[in-house]
Amino acid sequence: MAPIRVRIGVLGLALVAGLAAPTAATAEPRAGSTSPAPTVEERRLDGDVPREILRRSGFDAVAPAFARGLGRADSYREARAVVAHEGAALWRRAVDRVQGRGPARGDLSRDDDRPLYWARLGMTRELRAWEPGFGLGERQRAALLAELERASRGQSDVRLPRDGRGGHGGHGKGLKRVLLTGFDPFTLDRDIRISNPSGAVALALDGTVIDTPDGPARVETAVFPVRWRDFAEGAVERALRPYLPRVDLFTTVSQGRVGRFDVERTNGAWRGGFPDNENVSRTETVPVADPASQPQWTTTTLPYAAITAADTGRFPVYDNTSVREVPAGGTEAVVRPDGPTPGSTAREGGGGNYLSNEIAYRATLLRDRLGLHGTLPGGHVHTPVLQFGAGNTDPATGAVTDPEFVRNRLDIVAQTRAIVAVAVSASGADRD
């Protein structure tokens, strides 16, 4: 999901988004209400496309059922329980639908990531507008919203097995542990139909076991918002810190360039200003804890040579080494095809300077600050842009799905799974 510089324009069909609120009227604060207004993301729910995606997936009932559950809560404690339970239930329902468990409840293909995105927004809008009789303070509402975000994104559902190798330092053919992250759809004002293949990957692989030459690998996943503010507030570090010391490999995943996968060699500490899903722009150094020790660059420890050499699917896979930097002593940014030079200031990592680069930077910086650089393989993989079929590329007239669109998403998911298998095997071989 990278405005990978010039490439973001081509990325228009970046991540296919789609769900919306049910056909009932949207939740809006009453006249004189003190509850906050819907966000930019939530206001998109009233479009025809989100409504169609919700209806054709059966997720149109999620937000109304959540609102009824909130209405039965007689205290903040009860409300928190409702939020945690229903958020987790939405994540499990989305995972189950993609993985073929239970009824599909609609004719939208099971591999679709968009119902989760739009149903979550329906829930957050209901929670934002809710005015319980017991009174709800601003900080309490914010805490409930944060709980709903974490639970419905799988961030509270990472269940690493206790048996097997016992962490990234082990050897042998026991069960490996992999942590993978994806993203919400984005660039929705360009094409509200957009789906994000990295979100589809996360739903398809969560809790699954992949057979590799180095033994089976259990994959746990989560998804992140396309919002600058969540990252500045530490959402990535909060979600990943408990698990990085316990896994054998991690990879953040997002949508990148047309027709190719990229293993991003280097990540940069710079936000390039492309608007997020709230239409907010940020141009600044990536804000992290302890900025005095913050490096300009971090690097992948994924086995990129093995990944790019393997036959993992129909899309070519590249080891992307290019960055954009301000050289030491210079004032103008230049492209460096072979990576950054000593003392330079980051302007783009291999994955650009949007939130895909930032999650890669934050995750690998966290790896390094935990002292795991030399023992834990981890980094970022960009998937191809998920494209609609020929004749269905105009968002003004196009359908929300088509056979080529589905095939492209399924192929991207399958190839990402194969890339993970190669990464696990190569990393195990390197340690043995």
C-alpha positions as semicolon CSV with decimal commas, in nm:
position;residue;x (nm);y (nm);z (nm)
1;M;0,000;0,000;0,000
2;A;0,265;0,239;-0,077
3;P;0,262;0,564;-0,257
4;I;0,585;0,431;-0,380
5;R;0,659;0,773;-0,524
6;V;0,549;0,800;-0,883
7;R;0,379;0,468;-0,840
8;I;0,094;0,573;-0,616
9;G;-0,089;0,722;-0,910
10;V;-0,091;0,383;-1,074
11;L;-0,194;0,231;-0,750
12;G;-0,537;0,373;-0,781
13;L;-0,682;0,028;-0,769
14;A;-0,480;-0,038;-0,462
15;L;-0,691;-0,214;-0,211
16;V;-1,048;-0,291;-0,284
17;A;-1,275;-0,153;-0,019
18;G;-1,632;-0,212;0,017
19;L;-1,867;-0,266;0,307
20;A;-2,107;-0,030;0,445
21;A;-2,383;0,015;0,686
22;P;-2,715;-0,155;0,634
23;T;-2,988;0,010;0,440
24;A;-3,123;0,162;0,761
25;A;-3,038;0,523;0,837
26;T;-2,684;0,579;0,959
27;A;-2,609;0,644;1,323
28;E;-2,584;1,019;1,374
29;P;-2,566;1,212;1,700
30;R;-2,901;1,360;1,802
31;A;-2,953;1,735;1,800
32;G;-2,784;1,876;2,108
33;S;-2,583;1,555;2,153
34;T;-2,233;1,565;2,299
35;S;-2,123;1,247;2,121
36;P;-1,865;1,296;1,844
37;A;-1,966;1,319;1,479
38;P;-1,888;1,032;1,241
39;T;-1,536;1,025;1,102
40;V;-1,441;1,070;0,736
41;E;-1,417;0,691;0,703
42;E;-1,753;0,634;0,867
43;R;-1,927;0,886;0,643
44;R;-1,833;0,678;0,339
45;L;-2,061;0,405;0,470
46;D;-2,365;0,567;0,312
47;G;-2,243;0,511;-0,044
48;D;-2,405;0,253;-0,267
49;V;-2,090;0,041;-0,299
50;P;-2,028;-0,010;0,074
51;R;-2,396;-0,096;0,122
52;E;-2,381;-0,349;-0,162
53;I;-2,068;-0,515;-0,025
54;L;-2,222;-0,544;0,320
55;R;-2,547;-0,680;0,183
56;R;-2,386;-0,931;-0,054
57;S;-2,165;-1,067;0,224
58;G;-2,432;-1,082;0,494
59;F;-2,235;-0,837;0,707
60;D;-2,508;-0,573;0,683
61;A;-2,659;-0,706;1,007
62;V;-2,338;-0,661;1,210
63;A;-2,369;-0,294;1,309
64;P;-2,742;-0,307;1,398
65;A;-2,684;-0,615;1,616
66;F;-2,392;-0,439;1,784
67;A;-2,609;-0,133;1,852
68;R;-2,872;-0,355;2,016
69;G;-2,604;-0,512;2,235
70;L;-2,481;-0,171;2,343
71;G;-2,837;-0,071;2,422
72;R;-2,862;-0,352;2,675
73;A;-2,548;-0,242;2,864
74;D;-2,630;-0,079;3,198
75;S;-2,274;0,023;3,292
76;Y;-1,938;0,105;3,141
77;R;-1,811;-0,235;3,252
78;E;-2,092;-0,410;3,065
79;A;-2,033;-0,192;2,760
80;R;-1,665;-0,285;2,758
81;A;-1,756;-0,653;2,767
82;V;-1,996;-0,607;2,474
83;V;-1,735;-0,420;2,272
84;A;-1,461;-0,678;2,334
85;H;-1,690;-0,971;2,257
86;E;-1,849;-0,826;1,944
87;G;-1,519;-0,693;1,807
88;A;-1,357;-1,034;1,843
89;A;-1,666;-1,199;1,694
90;L;-1,641;-0,978;1,385
91;W;-1,277;-1,077;1,333
92;R;-1,354;-1,447;1,375
93;R;-1,655;-1,420;1,143
94;A;-1,443;-1,253;0,874
95;V;-1,168;-1,515;0,910
96;D;-1,419;-1,800;0,903
97;R;-1,589;-1,663;0,593
98;V;-1,262;-1,632;0,401
99;Q;-1,144;-1,975;0,515
100;G;-1,469;-2,145;0,419
101;R;-1,619;-2,217;0,758
102;G;-1,992;-2,167;0,801
103;P;-2,238;-2,022;0,551
104;A;-2,120;-1,753;0,312
105;R;-2,440;-1,550;0,371
106;G;-2,431;-1,382;0,034
107;D;-2,297;-1,415;-0,319
108;L;-1,978;-1,213;-0,268
109;S;-1,678;-1,444;-0,302
110;R;-1,544;-1,575;0,027
111;D;-1,191;-1,442;-0,029
112;D;-1,310;-1,079;0,000
113;D;-1,154;-0,864;0,273
114;R;-1,391;-0,570;0,232
115;P;-1,683;-0,689;0,449
116;L;-1,459;-0,673;0,757
117;Y;-1,354;-0,315;0,685
118;W;-1,700;-0,175;0,625
119;A;-1,868;-0,371;0,904
120;R;-1,610;-0,244;1,151
121;L;-1,683;0,112;1,046
122;G;-2,053;0,048;1,099
123;M;-1,973;-0,062;1,453
124;T;-1,745;0,232;1,532
125;R;-2,008;0,472;1,403
126;E;-2,272;0,316;1,627
127;L;-2,037;0,335;1,925
128;R;-1,944;0,695;1,848
129;A;-2,311;0,800;1,842
130;W;-2,424;0,590;2,140
131;E;-2,553;0,784;2,441
132;P;-2,622;0,543;2,730
133;G;-2,836;0,642;3,024
134;F;-2,548;0,592;3,269
135;G;-2,339;0,860;3,098
136;L;-2,021;0,806;2,900
137;G;-1,717;1,030;2,934
138;E;-1,495;1,125;2,643
139;R;-1,206;0,913;2,769
140;Q;-1,434;0,616;2,830
141;R;-1,572;0,634;2,476
142;A;-1,219;0,659;2,338
143;A;-1,119;0,350;2,537
144;L;-1,418;0,158;2,401
145;L;-1,334;0,261;2,046
146;A;-0,972;0,152;2,095
147;E;-1,087;-0,185;2,232
148;L;-1,317;-0,234;1,934
149;E;-1,036;-0,153;1,692
150;R;-0,794;-0,399;1,852
151;A;-1,044;-0,682;1,883
152;S;-1,193;-0,650;1,535
153;R;-0,847;-0,636;1,375
154;G;-0,723;-0,963;1,524
155;Q;-0,472;-0,783;1,744
156;S;-0,629;-0,939;2,055
157;D;-0,649;-1,281;1,889
158;V;-0,282;-1,369;1,830
159;R;-0,257;-1,720;1,973
160;L;0,093;-1,856;1,939
161;P;0,114;-2,227;2,024
162;R;0,306;-2,321;2,335
163;D;0,450;-2,643;2,196
164;G;0,696;-2,680;1,911
165;R;1,032;-2,510;1,890
166;G;0,961;-2,255;2,159
167;G;1,063;-1,938;1,982
168;H;1,296;-1,793;1,724
169;G;1,613;-1,931;1,879
170;G;1,531;-2,302;1,836
171;H;1,633;-2,562;1,581
172;G;1,489;-2,873;1,424
173;K;1,167;-2,965;1,253
174;G;0,915;-2,861;1,518
175;L;0,632;-2,613;1,474
176;K;0,748;-2,266;1,363
177;R;0,560;-1,950;1,453
178;V;0,495;-1,674;1,201
179;L;0,337;-1,333;1,259
180;L;0,196;-1,154;0,953
181;T;0,014;-0,822;0,923
182;G;-0,206;-0,666;0,655
183;F;-0,390;-0,339;0,596
184;D;-0,736;-0,196;0,540
185;P;-0,841;-0,080;0,194
186;F;-0,728;0,274;0,107
187;T;-0,754;0,546;-0,163
188;L;-1,130;0,503;-0,130
189;D;-1,213;0,847;-0,265
190;R;-1,043;0,743;-0,586
191;D;-1,233;0,414;-0,611
192;I;-1,456;0,311;-0,323
193;R;-1,470;-0,045;-0,458
194;I;-1,108;-0,102;-0,362
195;S;-0,995;-0,412;-0,174
196;N;-0,657;-0,464;-0,010
197;P;-0,489;-0,795;-0,099
198;S;-0,278;-0,774;0,218
199;G;-0,597;-0,773;0,426
200;A;-0,722;-1,071;0,228
201;V;-0,393;-1,249;0,295
202;A;-0,426;-1,184;0,670
203;L;-0,778;-1,328;0,679
204;A;-0,684;-1,629;0,466
205;L;-0,375;-1,724;0,669
206;D;-0,483;-1,650;1,026
207;G;-0,447;-1,959;1,242
208;T;-0,343;-2,180;0,949
209;V;-0,049;-2,418;0,934
210;I;0,180;-2,409;0,628
211;D;0,392;-2,713;0,547
212;T;0,751;-2,622;0,466
213;P;1,070;-2,826;0,409
214;D;1,185;-2,705;0,751
215;G;0,865;-2,823;0,921
216;P;0,514;-2,691;0,974
217;A;0,461;-2,319;1,038
218;R;0,165;-2,177;1,228
219;V;0,064;-1,830;1,104
220;E;-0,109;-1,568;1,320
221;T;-0,222;-1,241;1,166
222;A;-0,367;-0,897;1,234
223;V;-0,463;-0,595;1,023
224;F;-0,388;-0,227;1,071
225;P;-0,569;0,094;0,977
226;V;-0,449;0,331;0,708
227;R;-0,434;0,628;0,946
228;W;-0,130;0,831;1,039
229;R;-0,259;0,904;1,390
230;D;-0,285;0,539;1,497
231;F;0,077;0,482;1,404
232;A;0,190;0,797;1,587
233;E;0,004;0,672;1,895
234;G;0,207;0,349;1,896
235;A;-0,050;0,104;1,756
236;V;0,213;-0,104;1,576
237;E;0,450;-0,137;1,870
238;R;0,167;-0,206;2,112
239;A;0,035;-0,488;1,894
240;L;0,368;-0,651;1,802
241;R;0,587;-0,610;2,111
242;P;0,440;-0,904;2,307
243;Y;0,493;-1,146;2,018
244;L;0,817;-1,067;1,835
245;P;1,034;-1,242;2,100
246;R;0,817;-1,555;2,061
247;V;0,803;-1,599;1,684
248;D;1,040;-1,751;1,430
249;L;0,962;-1,502;1,154
250;F;0,745;-1,196;1,094
251;T;0,645;-1,004;0,788
252;T;0,437;-0,694;0,738
253;V;0,248;-0,702;0,409
254;S;0,083;-0,431;0,199
255;Q;-0,017;-0,359;-0,159
256;G;0,258;-0,208;-0,371
257;R;0,327;-0,203;-0,744
258;V;0,141;-0,332;-1,046
259;G;0,226;-0,686;-1,153
260;R;0,500;-0,769;-0,902
261;F;0,593;-0,862;-0,548
262;D;0,877;-0,680;-0,373
263;V;1,080;-0,773;-0,069
264;E;1,176;-0,430;0,060
265;R;1,541;-0,429;0,165
266;T;1,546;-0,091;0,347
267;N;1,288;0,115;0,536
268;G;1,312;0,490;0,594
269;A;1,219;0,717;0,886
270;W;1,015;0,961;0,681
271;R;0,645;1,032;0,623
272;G;0,585;1,164;0,275
273;G;0,248;1,330;0,323
274;F;0,013;1,118;0,110
275;P;-0,339;1,148;0,258
276;D;-0,464;0,859;0,470
277;N;-0,815;0,718;0,503
278;E;-0,916;1,022;0,709
279;N;-0,782;1,252;0,434
280;V;-0,508;1,365;0,674
281;S;-0,157;1,430;0,547
282;R;0,167;1,407;0,746
283;T;0,513;1,513;0,625
284;E;0,769;1,458;0,898
285;T;1,014;1,218;1,054
286;V;0,837;0,903;1,167
287;P;0,745;0,975;1,532
288;V;0,872;0,701;1,764
289;A;0,959;0,663;2,131
290;D;1,313;0,772;2,223
291;P;1,372;0,975;1,906
292;A;1,728;1,053;2,018
293;S;1,826;0,694;1,932
294;Q;1,613;0,673;1,619
295;P;1,800;0,556;1,306
296;Q;1,724;0,696;0,963
297;W;1,711;0,347;0,814
298;T;1,626;-0,008;0,914
299;T;1,682;-0,323;0,711
300;T;1,503;-0,646;0,640
301;T;1,627;-0,973;0,788
302;L;1,398;-1,179;0,566
303;P;1,588;-1,424;0,342
304;Y;1,535;-1,211;0,032
305;A;1,774;-1,405;-0,191
306;A;1,589;-1,731;-0,131
307;I;1,249;-1,567;-0,171
308;T;1,330;-1,402;-0,502
309;A;1,495;-1,718;-0,640
310;A;1,199;-1,944;-0,562
311;D;0,908;-2,019;-0,796
312;T;0,623;-1,900;-0,575
313;G;0,357;-1,805;-0,831
314;R;0,272;-1,613;-1,146
315;F;0,397;-1,273;-1,032
316;P;0,772;-1,195;-1,037
317;V;0,929;-1,127;-0,696
318;Y;1,204;-0,864;-0,665
319;D;1,466;-0,778;-0,406
320;N;1,405;-0,403;-0,401
321;T;1,714;-0,215;-0,286
322;S;1,629;0,137;-0,405
323;V;1,578;0,428;-0,162
324;R;1,554;0,804;-0,179
325;E;1,779;1,005;0,052
326;V;1,929;1,341;0,127
327;P;2,301;1,261;0,125
328;A;2,519;1,363;0,419
329;G;2,598;1,732;0,377
330;G;2,344;1,771;0,097
331;T;2,010;1,947;0,068
332;E;1,835;1,774;-0,223
333;A;1,689;1,423;-0,225
334;V;1,835;1,171;-0,470
335;V;1,751;0,812;-0,560
336;R;2,003;0,546;-0,460
337;P;1,938;0,219;-0,648
338;D;2,167;0,021;-0,416
339;G;2,048;0,152;-0,081
340;P;2,134;0,444;0,147
341;T;2,477;0,596;0,184
342;P;2,643;0,662;0,524
343;G;2,503;0,957;0,716
344;S;2,213;1,019;0,480
345;T;1,863;1,132;0,577
346;A;1,568;0,920;0,469
347;R;1,307;1,045;0,226
348;E;1,181;0,708;0,097
349;G;1,248;0,349;0,188
350;G;1,222;0,079;-0,075
351;G;0,850;0,078;-0,007
352;G;0,806;0,454;-0,042
353;N;0,716;0,691;0,241
354;Y;0,355;0,601;0,316
355;L;0,219;0,374;0,590
356;S;0,349;0,054;0,432
357;N;0,703;0,186;0,468
358;E;0,617;0,309;0,816
359;I;0,487;-0,025;0,945
360;A;0,799;-0,191;0,804
361;Y;1,019;0,072;0,970
362;R;0,839;0,045;1,304
363;A;0,833;-0,336;1,311
364;T;1,201;-0,373;1,220
365;L;1,303;-0,095;1,459
366;L;1,113;-0,276;1,733
367;R;1,293;-0,598;1,638
368;D;1,626;-0,420;1,671
369;R;1,538;-0,247;1,999
370;L;1,440;-0,586;2,141
371;G;1,787;-0,714;2,052
372;L;1,657;-0,956;1,787
373;H;1,822;-0,824;1,470
374;G;2,064;-1,116;1,442
375;T;1,818;-1,391;1,530
376;L;1,471;-1,297;1,406
377;P;1,395;-1,287;1,031
378;G;1,153;-1,005;0,960
379;G;1,069;-0,734;0,711
380;H;0,816;-0,617;0,456
381;V;0,660;-0,773;0,147
382;H;0,468;-0,567;-0,108
383;T;0,204;-0,752;-0,310
384;P;0,094;-0,660;-0,661
385;V;-0,185;-0,409;-0,702
386;L;-0,520;-0,589;-0,700
387;Q;-0,678;-0,504;-1,034
388;F;-1,031;-0,535;-1,167
389;G;-1,095;-0,713;-1,494
390;A;-1,088;-0,546;-1,832
391;G;-1,407;-0,349;-1,884
392;N;-1,459;-0,304;-1,509
393;T;-1,199;-0,039;-1,432
394;D;-1,419;0,271;-1,415
395;P;-1,530;0,328;-1,053
396;A;-1,824;0,537;-1,170
397;T;-1,981;0,252;-1,366
398;G;-1,798;-0,062;-1,262
399;A;-1,922;-0,359;-1,061
400;V;-1,793;-0,427;-0,709
401;T;-1,638;-0,754;-0,823
402;D;-1,567;-0,962;-1,132
403;P;-1,406;-1,302;-1,208
404;E;-1,063;-1,161;-1,294
405;F;-1,063;-0,948;-0,979
406;V;-1,135;-1,258;-0,769
407;R;-0,874;-1,464;-0,953
408;N;-0,611;-1,193;-0,903
409;R;-0,682;-1,177;-0,530
410;L;-0,673;-1,555;-0,490
411;D;-0,344;-1,573;-0,681
412;I;-0,189;-1,299;-0,465
413;V;-0,300;-1,477;-0,147
414;A;-0,164;-1,812;-0,268
415;Q;0,168;-1,662;-0,372
416;T;0,208;-1,479;-0,041
417;R;0,150;-1,809;0,138
418;A;0,422;-1,966;-0,079
419;I;0,660;-1,677;-0,004
420;V;0,606;-1,730;0,370
421;A;0,685;-2,100;0,328
422;V;1,009;-2,021;0,146
423;A;1,104;-1,761;0,408
424;V;1,048;-2,004;0,694
425;S;1,250;-2,279;0,526
426;A;1,539;-2,054;0,427
427;S;1,554;-1,896;0,771
428;G;1,555;-2,239;0,936
429;A;1,835;-2,356;0,708
430;D;2,040;-2,046;0,788
431;R;2,016;-2,121;1,162
432;D;2,084;-2,495;1,143
